[in-house]
Amino acid sequence: MDQPCRITDPETWIALIFAAKAAKDGVIRRSISWVDREVGRDRFLFEVRRRGFHLLMAGDQFVIVCDPRPVHILF
């Protein structure tokens, strides 16, 4: 199987995602396949963890809670 083609530079992609308004104490949602293609899962996980954010997988989506405070899943 061919490797998916990146659309943007990984550094630019990371900068754009975490500079978004939603990254200021909000929530960011991205397709897992898109993350894998654009920057790679390991790099993405590193960047989320480095910022102290929380990462959830819901179906085919990554959901980043852009707040280092504890997260409680109610149901």
Order of alpha helices (4+ residues) and beta strands (2+ residues): alpha-beta-alpha-alpha-beta-beta
